[in-house]
Amino acid sequence: MKDKRNKPYTESDMVNLVNNVNRQEDLRYNRRSFLKAAAGTSIALGLSTLPFSVKAMVDTFEDEENRQEITKLADLPKGSSIEFHYPTEEESALLVHTKAGELKAYNNACTHLMCPVFYEEKDEVLLCPCHKGYFDLNNGHPIAGPPQRELPMIEVEVKNGTVYAVDRKYRHG
Amino acid sequence: MGNKICWIVILLTLAINVMLLQWTINAYLGHEFERVFLYSLLACGSASVTLITVLIWRKKEYQ
């Protein structure tokens, strides 16, 4: 009885032509609404850049010199590294004394997803173990893996056998 | 401005705004604030173009 009620009274295709037409959907989803949605998305994306400008204007980022002692050079043999914090306690950094005798320092939060970056002595490279991101030890630029931006470089100075962090550059090289 | 041109302009500005948003975020994370302002300004300009185009399209479509 139920089956008979729900079946169309004829199997003819010509009569059942309009069975695939859904009026409510046709009214809601059509080319006009697609264009309006695209325009709305475009405007929303354009305006969503404004908070970044406002934040850039409002925030006071460090521009005065910030000199901090890291360690004594004698305590850092070649081919080793030490962790410190610069310019604030929340921002961890890494000072590397390379095998060639150079001092390289970077903030060691991976530019991919902020995992800590470590110094690999064997290959003289900076490695992020989370997603196997590799950074060049000499300039902090990504050489493999997902990171796209270089590590912020910390300028160091040696005075009287002590290593100091003096400045930071976000974009370099 | 024909309807077809309105379509092209709107879809083009959509693609442009997607790119500008990504560049803005990248510039902000890299502390390149002049670029943040520039890209933001361009994005707002592009959004204005989209809005004007939508109004022109609406007038033509529903007349």
gemmi code that builds the backbone of each chain (N, CA, C; Angstrom):
import gemmi

chains = {
    "A": [
        ("MET", (0.841, -1.199, 0.000), (0.000, 0.000, 0.000), (0.885, 1.261, 0.000)),
        ("LYS", (1.887, 1.284, 0.872), (2.787, 2.427, 0.970), (3.537, 2.622, -0.335)),
        ("ASP", (4.033, 1.480, -0.861), (4.798, 1.523, -2.104), (3.958, 2.117, -3.222)),
        ("LYS", (2.721, 1.708, -3.287), (1.847, 2.172, -4.360), (1.646, 3.695, -4.243)),
        ("ARG", (1.603, 4.179, -3.002), (1.338, 5.598, -2.795), (2.521, 6.464, -3.234)),
        ("ASN", (3.732, 5.995, -2.980), (4.910, 6.809, -3.286), (5.409, 6.662, -4.707)),
        ("LYS", (4.903, 5.699, -5.406), (5.370, 5.530, -6.790), (4.649, 6.530, -7.672)),
        ("PRO", (5.367, 7.048, -8.722), (4.651, 7.902, -9.694), (3.631, 7.084, -10.461)),
        ("TYR", (2.564, 7.703, -10.883), (1.478, 6.924, -11.499), (1.848, 6.444, -12.888)),
        ("THR", (2.967, 6.966, -13.417), (3.409, 6.487, -14.721), (4.926, 6.427, -14.746)),
        ("GLU", (5.468, 5.530, -15.573), (6.929, 5.412, -15.697), (7.431, 6.248, -16.875)),
        ("SER", (6.549, 6.943, -17.543), (6.928, 7.663, -18.765), (7.919, 8.788, -18.442)),
        ("ASP", (9.034, 8.831, -19.181), (10.063, 9.870, -18.985), (9.531, 11.255, -19.311)),
        ("MET", (8.664, 11.327, -20.259), (8.172, 12.643, -20.687), (7.335, 13.281, -19.584)),
        ("VAL", (6.612, 12.470, -18.863), (5.785, 12.999, -17.762), (6.670, 13.286, -16.547)),
        ("ASN", (7.702, 12.460, -16.332), (8.566, 12.613, -15.146), (9.751, 13.545, -15.377)),
        ("LEU", (9.646, 14.377, -16.409), (10.746, 15.296, -16.761), (11.147, 16.231, -15.628)),
        ("VAL", (10.196, 16.689, -14.865), (10.493, 17.714, -13.856), (10.877, 17.110, -12.506)),
        ("ASN", (11.046, 15.796, -12.407), (11.383, 15.179, -11.117), (12.757, 15.560, -10.600)),
        ("ASN", (13.656, 15.962, -11.502), (15.002, 16.338, -11.047), (15.123, 17.848, -10.783)),
        ("VAL", (14.032, 18.531, -10.826), (14.064, 19.978, -10.604), (13.668, 20.282, -9.158)),
        ("ASN", (14.530, 20.997, -8.481), (14.250, 21.378, -7.095), (14.155, 22.903, -7.064)),
        ("ARG", (12.953, 23.399, -6.956), (12.748, 24.844, -7.098), (13.483, 25.642, -6.019)),
        ("GLN", (13.440, 25.134, -4.792), (14.090, 25.876, -3.689), (15.581, 26.020, -3.943)),
        ("GLU", (16.199, 24.943, -4.390), (17.637, 24.990, -4.665), (17.938, 25.897, -5.847)),
        ("ASP", (17.077, 25.851, -6.851), (17.301, 26.711, -8.017), (17.230, 28.185, -7.645)),
        ("LEU", (16.361, 28.492, -6.708), (16.249, 29.890, -6.277), (17.466, 30.309, -5.460)),
        ("ARG", (18.026, 29.350, -4.710), (19.111, 29.693, -3.795), (20.487, 29.601, -4.458)),
        ("TYR", (20.717, 28.566, -5.256), (22.044, 28.332, -5.829), (21.994, 28.542, -7.327)),
        ("ASN", (22.477, 29.698, -7.745), (22.487, 29.993, -9.172), (23.677, 30.905, -9.468)),
        ("ARG", (23.804, 31.312, -10.724), (24.990, 32.093, -11.084), (25.040, 33.440, -10.371)),
        ("ARG", (23.894, 34.045, -10.185), (23.876, 35.352, -9.510), (24.385, 35.221, -8.077)),
        ("SER", (23.904, 34.196, -7.389), (24.333, 34.047, -5.990), (25.805, 33.674, -5.920)),
        ("PHE", (26.304, 32.925, -6.911), (27.740, 32.594, -6.948), (28.569, 33.869, -7.081)),
        ("LEU", (28.138, 34.751, -7.985), (28.897, 35.989, -8.193), (28.860, 36.868, -6.953)),
        ("LYS", (27.709, 36.926, -6.303), (27.601, 37.730, -5.075), (28.505, 37.150, -3.980)),
        ("ALA", (28.532, 35.814, -3.894), (29.400, 35.172, -2.885), (30.870, 35.456, -3.185)),
        ("ALA", (31.231, 35.392, -4.472), (32.628, 35.657, -4.855), (32.999, 37.100, -4.523)),
        ("ALA", (32.096, 38.014, -4.807), (32.370, 39.422, -4.511), (32.485, 39.645, -3.009)),
        ("GLY", (31.585, 39.022, -2.247), (31.646, 39.158, -0.786), (32.934, 38.615, -0.225)),
        ("THR", (33.371, 37.476, -0.745), (34.636, 36.873, -0.298), (35.795, 37.791, -0.630)),
        ("SER", (35.787, 38.345, -1.829), (36.866, 39.222, -2.255), (36.956, 40.446, -1.345)),
        ("ILE", (35.812, 41.044, -1.050), (35.805, 42.234, -0.184), (36.264, 41.864, 1.228)),
        ("ALA", (35.796, 40.725, 1.732), (36.191, 40.291, 3.087), (37.689, 40.054, 3.168)),
        ("LEU", (38.248, 39.414, 2.145), (39.693, 39.149, 2.144), (40.472, 40.452, 2.081)),
        ("GLY", (39.980, 41.379, 1.266), (40.676, 42.658, 1.156), (40.668, 43.420, 2.469)),
        ("LEU", (39.525, 43.434, 3.125), (39.422, 44.184, 4.384), (40.134, 43.487, 5.531)),
        ("SER", (40.347, 42.184, 5.406), (41.000, 41.461, 6.504), (42.489, 41.763, 6.584)),
        ("THR", (43.024, 42.524, 5.632), (44.428, 42.944, 5.752), (44.551, 44.147, 6.678)),
        ("LEU", (43.432, 44.809, 6.947), (43.481, 46.034, 7.769), (43.972, 45.802, 9.205)),
        ("PRO", (43.515, 44.745, 9.894), (44.021, 44.537, 11.261), (45.539, 44.437, 11.341)),
        ("PHE", (46.168, 43.901, 10.303), (47.633, 43.797, 10.318), (48.275, 45.175, 10.252)),
        ("SER", (47.682, 46.067, 9.447), (48.205, 47.430, 9.383), (48.021, 48.138, 10.711)),
        ("VAL", (46.843, 47.957, 11.302), (46.561, 48.625, 12.579), (47.519, 48.118, 13.649)),
        ("LYS", (47.705, 46.796, 13.674), (48.610, 46.209, 14.662), (50.043, 46.688, 14.445)),
        ("ALA", (50.439, 46.814, 13.183), (51.794, 47.283, 12.884), (51.986, 48.728, 13.346)),
        ("MET", (50.908, 49.529, 13.228), (51.018, 50.935, 13.661), (51.021, 51.059, 15.175)),
        ("VAL", (50.184, 50.228, 15.826), (49.976, 50.380, 17.267), (51.097, 49.765, 18.091)),
        ("ASP", (51.539, 48.570, 17.703), (52.545, 47.869, 18.503), (53.855, 48.609, 18.452)),
        ("THR", (54.549, 48.624, 19.604), (55.897, 49.223, 19.596), (56.878, 48.078, 19.540)),
        ("PHE", (57.489, 47.916, 18.396), (58.484, 46.871, 18.270), (59.851, 47.449, 18.615)),
        ("GLU", (60.734, 46.584, 19.045), (62.025, 47.077, 19.547), (62.814, 47.727, 18.424)),
        ("ASP", (63.208, 48.973, 18.620), (64.113, 49.588, 17.647), (65.332, 50.182, 18.344)),
        ("GLU", (65.273, 50.222, 19.669), (66.489, 50.702, 20.343), (67.410, 49.510, 20.608)),
        ("GLU", (68.688, 49.806, 20.756), (69.667, 48.740, 20.907), (69.431, 47.997, 22.216)),
        ("ASN", (69.544, 46.697, 22.151), (69.295, 45.864, 23.325), (70.483, 44.926, 23.472)),
        ("ARG", (71.388, 45.272, 24.350), (72.639, 44.532, 24.476), (72.541, 43.570, 25.654)),
        ("GLN", (72.786, 42.310, 25.381), (72.710, 41.309, 26.464), (73.899, 40.375, 26.392)),
        ("GLU", (74.379, 40.037, 27.562), (75.498, 39.099, 27.621), (74.966, 37.685, 27.421)),
        ("ILE", (75.684, 36.889, 26.624), (75.242, 35.513, 26.387), (76.105, 34.555, 27.213)),
        ("THR", (77.401, 34.546, 26.910), (78.287, 33.599, 27.587), (79.731, 34.048, 27.389)),
        ("LYS", (80.630, 33.385, 28.084), (82.053, 33.644, 27.854), (82.472, 32.802, 26.653)),
        ("LEU", (83.300, 33.384, 25.784), (83.718, 32.662, 24.573), (84.490, 31.391, 24.924)),
        ("ALA", (85.233, 31.433, 25.997), (86.031, 30.271, 26.401), (85.146, 29.092, 26.815)),
        ("ASP", (83.911, 29.386, 27.211), (82.991, 28.327, 27.646), (82.250, 27.695, 26.477)),
        ("LEU", (82.499, 28.206, 25.285), (81.779, 27.693, 24.109), (82.796, 27.197, 23.082)),
        ("PRO", (83.162, 25.907, 23.144), (84.158, 25.413, 22.184), (83.584, 25.362, 20.768)),
        ("LYS", (84.500, 25.217, 19.794), (84.055, 25.138, 18.396), (83.205, 23.895, 18.196)),
        ("GLY", (82.195, 24.034, 17.342), (81.321, 22.895, 17.058), (80.295, 22.661, 18.150)),
        ("SER", (80.013, 23.687, 18.940), (79.002, 23.535, 19.985), (78.039, 24.728, 19.954)),
        ("SER", (76.984, 24.593, 20.709), (75.971, 25.662, 20.714), (75.456, 25.856, 22.128)),
        ("ILE", (74.822, 27.004, 22.335), (74.246, 27.288, 23.645), (72.921, 28.014, 23.431)),
        ("GLU", (71.974, 27.703, 24.299), (70.674, 28.385, 24.192), (70.641, 29.589, 25.110)),
        ("PHE", (70.012, 30.628, 24.662), (69.824, 31.799, 25.517), (68.491, 32.437, 25.128)),
        ("HIS", (68.171, 33.563, 25.726), (66.931, 34.258, 25.394), (67.245, 35.675, 24.966)),
        ("TYR", (66.653, 36.079, 23.806), (66.889, 37.424, 23.288), (65.781, 37.818, 22.336)),
        ("PRO", (65.240, 39.005, 22.329), (65.530, 40.083, 23.286), (64.747, 39.980, 24.587)),
        ("THR", (63.716, 39.120, 24.615), (62.936, 38.972, 25.852), (63.069, 37.542, 26.360)),
        ("GLU", (62.626, 37.311, 27.571), (62.724, 35.971, 28.158), (61.861, 34.954, 27.427)),
        ("GLU", (60.818, 35.436, 26.734), (59.922, 34.512, 26.035), (60.493, 34.023, 24.715)),
        ("GLU", (61.520, 34.719, 24.217), (62.037, 34.366, 22.889), (63.368, 33.652, 23.005)),
        ("SER", (63.307, 32.358, 22.747), (64.519, 31.565, 22.896), (65.398, 31.716, 21.666)),
        ("ALA", (66.703, 31.607, 21.855), (67.662, 31.797, 20.770), (68.794, 30.785, 20.907)),
        ("LEU", (69.569, 30.693, 19.843), (70.659, 29.710, 19.809), (71.927, 30.392, 19.323)),
        ("LEU", (73.000, 30.233, 20.092), (74.306, 30.748, 19.660), (75.163, 29.546, 19.288)),
        ("VAL", (75.716, 29.600, 18.079), (76.526, 28.482, 17.591), (77.952, 28.965, 17.349)),
        ("HIS", (78.906, 28.217, 17.882), (80.308, 28.469, 17.565), (80.688, 27.427, 16.521)),
        ("THR", (80.775, 27.857, 15.259), (80.948, 26.885, 14.182), (82.347, 26.272, 14.215)),
        ("LYS", (82.517, 25.217, 13.454), (83.841, 24.551, 13.392), (84.877, 25.478, 12.776)),
        ("ALA", (84.411, 26.415, 11.926), (85.325, 27.380, 11.307), (85.678, 28.529, 12.244)),
        ("GLY", (85.078, 28.545, 13.408), (85.421, 29.583, 14.389), (84.527, 30.806, 14.347)),
        ("GLU", (83.441, 30.748, 13.585), (82.530, 31.900, 13.518), (81.420, 31.748, 14.558)),
        ("LEU", (80.877, 32.899, 14.935), (79.753, 32.880, 15.878), (78.470, 33.240, 15.125)),
        ("LYS", (77.496, 32.341, 15.211), (76.221, 32.592, 14.539), (75.109, 32.455, 15.578)),
        ("ALA", (74.198, 33.402, 15.560), (73.096, 33.348, 16.533), (71.777, 33.654, 15.830)),
        ("TYR", (70.756, 32.887, 16.199), (69.425, 33.069, 15.627), (68.385, 32.787, 16.705)),
        ("ASN", (67.214, 33.396, 16.535), (66.082, 32.950, 17.349), (65.711, 31.571, 16.838)),
        ("ASN", (65.590, 30.618, 17.759), (65.466, 29.248, 17.275), (64.028, 28.719, 17.289)),
        ("ALA", (63.072, 29.604, 17.068), (61.701, 29.134, 16.849), (61.537, 28.953, 15.348)),
        ("CYS", (61.261, 27.726, 14.938), (61.149, 27.432, 13.512), (60.097, 28.316, 12.863)),
        ("THR", (60.395, 28.844, 11.707), (59.460, 29.764, 11.046), (58.284, 29.032, 10.403)),
        ("HIS", (58.272, 27.707, 10.528), (57.133, 26.945, 10.018), (56.022, 26.916, 11.068)),
        ("LEU", (56.292, 26.223, 12.172), (55.271, 26.138, 13.229), (55.859, 26.284, 14.633)),
        ("MET", (56.959, 27.047, 14.723), (57.532, 27.472, 16.012), (58.125, 26.357, 16.867)),
        ("CYS", (58.457, 25.223, 16.279), (59.169, 24.194, 17.050), (60.598, 24.667, 17.302)),
        ("PRO", (61.254, 24.166, 18.367), (62.643, 24.584, 18.590), (63.579, 23.989, 17.550)),
        ("VAL", (64.531, 24.811, 17.148), (65.523, 24.407, 16.141), (66.828, 24.080, 16.858)),
        ("PHE", (67.491, 23.030, 16.423), (68.733, 22.590, 17.072), (69.904, 22.650, 16.110)),
        ("TYR", (71.119, 22.691, 16.696), (72.329, 22.709, 15.889), (72.794, 21.279, 15.681)),
        ("GLU", (72.942, 20.901, 14.419), (73.455, 19.576, 14.077), (74.939, 19.712, 13.778)),
        ("GLU", (75.764, 19.232, 14.682), (77.200, 19.461, 14.537), (77.767, 18.709, 13.337)),
        ("LYS", (77.258, 17.505, 13.096), (77.838, 16.662, 12.041), (77.735, 17.321, 10.671)),
        ("ASP", (76.515, 17.823, 10.341), (76.321, 18.430, 9.019), (76.428, 19.950, 9.055)),
        ("GLU", (76.705, 20.504, 10.224), (76.794, 21.970, 10.403), (75.546, 22.643, 9.809)),
        ("VAL", (74.419, 22.221, 10.345), (73.158, 22.756, 9.827), (72.216, 22.940, 11.014)),
        ("LEU", (71.197, 23.757, 10.840), (70.201, 23.922, 11.891), (68.984, 23.094, 11.513)),
        ("LEU", (68.543, 22.257, 12.433), (67.487, 21.306, 12.117), (66.276, 21.522, 13.013)),
        ("CYS", (65.097, 21.519, 12.380), (63.849, 21.500, 13.143), (63.321, 20.076, 13.069)),
        ("PRO", (63.283, 19.344, 14.186), (62.927, 17.930, 14.121), (61.439, 17.660, 13.891)),
        ("CYS", (60.595, 18.678, 14.127), (59.151, 18.449, 14.009), (58.753, 17.998, 12.613)),
        ("HIS", (59.183, 18.789, 11.599), (58.796, 18.452, 10.235), (60.003, 18.392, 9.314)),
        ("LYS", (61.169, 18.124, 9.899), (62.443, 17.995, 9.166), (62.710, 19.251, 8.322)),
        ("GLY", (62.666, 20.389, 8.982), (63.053, 21.624, 8.308), (64.525, 21.883, 8.552)),
        ("TYR", (65.252, 22.271, 7.505), (66.687, 22.535, 7.642), (66.961, 23.995, 7.302)),
        ("PHE", (67.820, 24.624, 8.108), (68.214, 26.017, 7.869), (69.724, 26.064, 7.701)),
        ("ASP", (70.165, 26.945, 6.795), (71.590, 27.135, 6.567), (72.208, 27.802, 7.797)),
        ("LEU", (73.291, 27.233, 8.292), (73.907, 27.772, 9.506), (74.492, 29.169, 9.265)),
        ("ASN", (74.955, 29.432, 8.047), (75.630, 30.711, 7.775), (74.679, 31.894, 7.659)),
        ("ASN", (73.442, 31.633, 7.191), (72.545, 32.782, 7.011), (71.132, 32.552, 7.542)),
        ("GLY", (70.859, 31.358, 8.085), (69.545, 31.118, 8.688), (68.421, 30.907, 7.693)),
        ("HIS", (68.738, 30.835, 6.416), (67.695, 30.648, 5.413), (67.314, 29.179, 5.298)),
        ("PRO", (66.022, 28.898, 5.006), (65.617, 27.493, 4.897), (66.249, 26.835, 3.671)),
        ("ILE", (66.729, 25.622, 3.828), (67.313, 24.914, 2.685), (66.539, 23.646, 2.344)),
        ("ALA", (65.718, 23.166, 3.259), (64.895, 21.987, 2.966), (63.728, 21.960, 3.940)),
        ("GLY", (62.684, 21.266, 3.516), (61.534, 21.107, 4.410), (60.527, 22.232, 4.245)),
        ("PRO", (59.502, 22.244, 5.109), (58.395, 23.192, 4.956), (58.665, 24.667, 5.289)),
        ("PRO", (59.678, 25.035, 6.091), (59.824, 26.465, 6.397), (60.059, 27.300, 5.139)),
        ("GLN", (59.441, 28.494, 5.132), (59.572, 29.372, 3.975), (60.382, 30.618, 4.290)),
        ("ARG", (60.447, 31.003, 5.561), (61.145, 32.244, 5.943), (62.395, 31.929, 6.739)),
        ("GLU", (63.353, 32.864, 6.671), (64.617, 32.653, 7.384), (64.424, 32.862, 8.881)),
        ("LEU", (65.302, 32.281, 9.669), (65.293, 32.508, 11.117), (65.770, 33.926, 11.398)),
        ("PRO", (65.156, 34.622, 12.355), (65.661, 35.959, 12.699), (67.109, 35.880, 13.170)),
        ("MET", (67.953, 36.717, 12.575), (69.380, 36.673, 12.890), (69.673, 37.623, 14.041)),
        ("ILE", (70.469, 37.134, 14.998), (70.864, 37.970, 16.130), (72.314, 38.364, 15.930)),
        ("GLU", (72.559, 39.659, 15.926), (73.932, 40.123, 15.751), (74.672, 40.001, 17.068)),
        ("VAL", (75.865, 39.420, 16.984), (76.659, 39.210, 18.202), (77.970, 39.971, 18.118)),
        ("GLU", (78.501, 40.240, 19.291), (79.752, 40.999, 19.388), (80.562, 40.364, 20.514)),
        ("VAL", (81.875, 40.271, 20.307), (82.737, 39.713, 21.352), (83.566, 40.841, 21.937)),
        ("LYS", (83.463, 40.993, 23.231), (84.232, 42.053, 23.892), (84.834, 41.481, 25.172)),
        ("ASN", (86.146, 41.589, 25.268), (86.857, 41.083, 26.456), (86.522, 39.628, 26.750)),
        ("GLY", (86.429, 38.830, 25.692), (86.207, 37.394, 25.853), (84.775, 37.025, 26.179)),
        ("THR", (83.869, 38.017, 26.120), (82.455, 37.740, 26.405), (81.635, 37.994, 25.141)),
        ("VAL", (80.694, 37.099, 24.897), (79.844, 37.231, 23.715), (78.561, 37.962, 24.109)),
        ("TYR", (78.249, 39.014, 23.355), (77.039, 39.796, 23.609), (76.117, 39.722, 22.402)),
        ("ALA", (74.805, 39.680, 22.680), (73.819, 39.856, 21.612), (73.493, 41.332, 21.579)),
        ("VAL", (73.537, 41.936, 20.391), (73.344, 43.392, 20.317), (72.103, 43.809, 19.527)),
        ("ASP", (71.688, 43.022, 18.537), (70.574, 43.466, 17.701), (69.935, 42.255, 17.028)),
        ("ARG", (68.779, 42.494, 16.454), (68.106, 41.395, 15.752), (67.590, 41.886, 14.414)),
        ("LYS", (67.734, 41.023, 13.396), (67.197, 41.350, 12.067), (66.246, 40.243, 11.654)),
        ("TYR", (65.017, 40.624, 11.330), (64.066, 39.616, 10.889), (64.321, 39.173, 9.457)),
        ("ARG", (64.525, 40.155, 8.596), (64.762, 39.826, 7.180), (66.216, 40.122, 6.863)),
        ("HIS", (66.907, 39.184, 6.348), (68.325, 39.399, 6.061), (68.743, 38.435, 4.963)),
        ("GLY", (69.800, 38.745, 4.303), (70.355, 37.861, 3.267), (69.549, 37.839, 1.992)),
    ],
    "B": [
        ("MET", (29.999, 49.059, -19.010), (30.710, 47.846, -18.598), (29.771, 46.666, -18.699)),
        ("GLY", (30.074, 45.740, -19.590), (29.175, 44.616, -19.799), (29.198, 43.665, -18.627)),
        ("ASN", (28.201, 42.772, -18.629), (28.123, 41.781, -17.547), (29.335, 40.874, -17.514)),
        ("LYS", (29.802, 40.515, -18.701), (30.956, 39.606, -18.767), (32.177, 40.259, -18.117)),
        ("ILE", (32.373, 41.547, -18.415), (33.526, 42.255, -17.852), (33.395, 42.335, -16.333)),
        ("CYS", (32.176, 42.547, -15.856), (31.958, 42.574, -14.389), (32.383, 41.251, -13.762)),
        ("TRP", (31.996, 40.156, -14.392), (32.390, 38.837, -13.889), (33.908, 38.721, -13.811)),
        ("ILE", (34.554, 39.124, -14.906), (36.023, 38.976, -14.971), (36.683, 39.825, -13.897)),
        ("VAL", (36.189, 41.053, -13.743), (36.799, 41.964, -12.756), (36.628, 41.391, -11.347)),
        ("ILE", (35.445, 40.887, -11.047), (35.197, 40.379, -9.687), (36.071, 39.166, -9.394)),
        ("LEU", (36.166, 38.249, -10.337), (36.985, 37.042, -10.098), (38.468, 37.397, -10.032)),
        ("LEU", (38.861, 38.388, -10.836), (40.265, 38.827, -10.821), (40.617, 39.460, -9.483)),
        ("THR", (39.750, 40.325, -8.989), (40.019, 40.979, -7.703), (39.991, 39.962, -6.569)),
        ("LEU", (39.204, 38.906, -6.719), (39.207, 37.839, -5.709), (40.586, 37.195, -5.635)),
        ("ALA", (41.136, 36.856, -6.816), (42.476, 36.247, -6.848), (43.524, 37.214, -6.297)),
        ("ILE", (43.410, 38.479, -6.670), (44.380, 39.485, -6.202), (44.312, 39.625, -4.685)),
        ("ASN", (43.106, 39.644, -4.137), (42.974, 39.827, -2.691), (43.497, 38.626, -1.916)),
        ("VAL", (43.341, 37.441, -2.476), (43.900, 36.242, -1.828), (45.422, 36.398, -1.714)),
        ("MET", (46.039, 36.806, -2.825), (47.513, 36.959, -2.832), (47.943, 38.066, -1.889)),
        ("LEU", (47.226, 39.186, -1.919), (47.615, 40.327, -1.086), (47.512, 39.981, 0.399)),
        ("LEU", (46.506, 39.198, 0.752), (46.380, 38.805, 2.164), (47.567, 37.947, 2.583)),
        ("GLN", (47.954, 37.024, 1.717), (49.110, 36.180, 2.063), (50.383, 37.025, 2.179)),
        ("TRP", (50.578, 37.935, 1.240), (51.780, 38.775, 1.287), (51.779, 39.663, 2.526)),
        ("THR", (50.583, 40.145, 2.891), (50.496, 41.013, 4.076), (50.904, 40.246, 5.331)),
        ("ILE", (50.387, 39.027, 5.447), (50.705, 38.224, 6.632), (52.193, 37.907, 6.665)),
        ("ASN", (52.752, 37.540, 5.501), (54.189, 37.245, 5.431), (55.021, 38.461, 5.807)),
        ("ALA", (54.629, 39.622, 5.306), (55.373, 40.853, 5.598), (55.259, 41.198, 7.087)),
        ("TYR", (54.083, 40.966, 7.673), (53.903, 41.269, 9.102), (54.783, 40.361, 9.960)),
        ("LEU", (54.802, 39.091, 9.608), (55.624, 38.145, 10.379), (57.105, 38.437, 10.209)),
        ("GLY", (57.475, 39.035, 9.066), (58.874, 39.384, 8.834), (59.212, 40.787, 9.298)),
        ("HIS", (58.262, 41.445, 9.972), (58.464, 42.798, 10.501), (58.790, 43.815, 9.416)),
        ("GLU", (58.251, 43.617, 8.210), (58.476, 44.595, 7.125), (57.222, 45.467, 7.041)),
        ("PHE", (57.175, 46.466, 7.901), (55.910, 47.169, 8.104), (55.536, 48.080, 6.944)),
        ("GLU", (56.535, 48.581, 6.210), (56.185, 49.407, 5.042), (55.412, 48.560, 4.044)),
        ("ARG", (55.850, 47.321, 3.892), (55.164, 46.426, 2.960), (53.766, 46.071, 3.462)),
        ("VAL", (53.631, 45.942, 4.770), (52.301, 45.637, 5.336), (51.332, 46.751, 4.941)),
        ("PHE", (51.784, 47.993, 5.111), (50.906, 49.125, 4.791), (50.593, 49.159, 3.296)),
        ("LEU", (51.617, 48.900, 2.489), (51.419, 48.957, 1.037), (50.411, 47.903, 0.583)),
        ("TYR", (50.620, 46.658, 1.033), (49.733, 45.579, 0.595), (48.320, 45.775, 1.113)),
        ("SER", (48.239, 46.298, 2.342), (46.931, 46.566, 2.930), (46.174, 47.617, 2.119)),
        ("LEU", (46.911, 48.626, 1.714), (46.301, 49.700, 0.910), (45.823, 49.158, -0.433)),
        ("LEU", (46.659, 48.344, -1.050), (46.280, 47.749, -2.337), (45.062, 46.850, -2.186)),
        ("ALA", (45.018, 46.103, -1.089), (43.894, 45.188, -0.861), (42.601, 45.975, -0.669)),
        ("CYS", (42.677, 47.079, 0.074), (41.479, 47.903, 0.270), (41.036, 48.521, -1.056)),
        ("GLY", (42.005, 48.941, -1.873), (41.676, 49.475, -3.191), (40.993, 48.427, -4.048)),
        ("SER", (41.522, 47.224, -4.003), (40.942, 46.130, -4.775), (39.535, 45.801, -4.281)),
        ("ALA", (39.335, 45.842, -2.969), (38.008, 45.575, -2.406), (37.018, 46.654, -2.863)),
        ("SER", (37.494, 47.901, -2.947), (36.622, 48.990, -3.425), (36.234, 48.771, -4.880)),
        ("VAL", (37.200, 48.338, -5.675), (36.912, 48.047, -7.093), (35.852, 46.951, -7.186)),
        ("THR", (35.981, 45.939, -6.336), (35.000, 44.839, -6.325), (33.612, 45.369, -5.993)),
        ("LEU", (33.553, 46.213, -4.982), (32.257, 46.744, -4.546), (31.597, 47.555, -5.648)),
        ("ILE", (32.386, 48.413, -6.286), (31.839, 49.252, -7.365), (31.363, 48.380, -8.521)),
        ("THR", (32.147, 47.351, -8.825), (31.787, 46.452, -9.928), (30.500, 45.698, -9.620)),
        ("VAL", (30.351, 45.287, -8.363), (29.128, 44.573, -7.972), (27.913, 45.484, -8.127)),
        ("LEU", (28.069, 46.735, -7.765), (26.941, 47.675, -7.876), (26.579, 47.909, -9.348)),
        ("ILE", (27.600, 48.016, -10.187), (27.337, 48.188, -11.630), (26.654, 46.941, -12.189)),
        ("TRP", (27.174, 45.773, -11.793), (26.598, 44.514, -12.268), (25.161, 44.370, -11.833)),
        ("ARG", (24.887, 44.731, -10.591), (23.526, 44.609, -10.032), (22.552, 45.496, -10.808)),
        ("LYS", (23.020, 46.690, -11.150), (22.160, 47.627, -11.885), (21.827, 47.054, -13.260)),
        ("LYS", (22.835, 46.468, -13.907), (22.608, 45.913, -15.251), (21.761, 44.652, -15.183)),
        ("GLU", (22.025, 43.818, -14.199), (21.375, 42.505, -14.138), (19.889, 42.622, -13.833)),
        ("TYR", (19.528, 43.571, -12.986), (18.153, 43.635, -12.509), (17.331, 44.739, -13.143)),
        ("GLN", (17.857, 45.320, -14.217), (17.058, 46.392, -14.840), (15.967, 45.820, -15.731)),
    ],
}
model = gemmi.Model(1)
for chain_id, residues in chains.items():
    chain = gemmi.Chain(chain_id)
    for i, (resn, *xyz) in enumerate(residues, 1):
        res = gemmi.Residue()
        res.name, res.seqid = resn, gemmi.SeqId(i, " ")
        for name, pos in zip(("N", "CA", "C"), xyz):
            atom = gemmi.Atom()
            atom.name, atom.element = name, gemmi.Element(name[0])
            atom.pos, atom.b_iso = gemmi.Position(*pos), 0.0
            res.add_atom(atom)
        chain.add_residue(res)
    model.add_chain(chain)
structure = gemmi.Structure()
structure.add_model(model)
structure.setup_entities()
